[in-house]
Amino acid sequence: MPYVNVKVVGKLNKAQKEKISKDISESLLKHAGKAKDHTYIVFDEVSGENWAQGDRLFV
């Protein structure tokens, strides 16, 4: 049972999440033989003020 956590700065729309989910689940099926209906994908959308690279916030 794969669990994939996708963290992004900012927001994704529903269509983007659907396309990303499809690509991830198809890749796990193709390369690891993991069934799509047993693959879980979670999107964490983080505001830029809560994510930094080094000492620079993504704002």
N, C-alpha and C positions, 0 to 999 in steps of 0.2 A: 504494500500500500504506500505509494509515494506521496509525500507531502512536500509541496513547493511553496516557498514564501517569496513573493515578489515585492520588493521595497522600492518605491519611487519617490522622488521629490516632486511634489505637486499632485495634480489630479489626472486620472485617466477617465475617458468616457466609457460608457457601456460597450460600444462597438470595439474600442481598443482592447478592453479586458476580454471580450469574447474571442477576438483574433489571437491574442497572446495565449489565452487558455487553450485554444485549439492547437496552436503551434507546439506548446509545451506538452500537452497530452499526446499528440501524434508523435512527437519525438521520443517520449518515453515508451510508447507502444512499439515504435519501429526499432529503437536501439536497445531496449531493455525488456521488451515483451510484457510490459505492464499495461493491463487493461485500463481503458479510459474511465470506466465506471468505478475504478478503484483508486483513481488519482485525484488528490485534493490540491487545489491551488488557492492560496490566500493572497490578496493584494493589500499591502500596507501603504497608504498614501500619506506621506509625511510632509508637513509644511516646511518650507525652506528655512524658517527661523528655528526649527528643531533638528536640523541636520547640518553638519559642517564637514568641510574637507580641510584638515589641518586646523588653522585658526580662523578660517573664513566660513561664515554661514552662507547658505544658499538662499539669500534673500535678495 
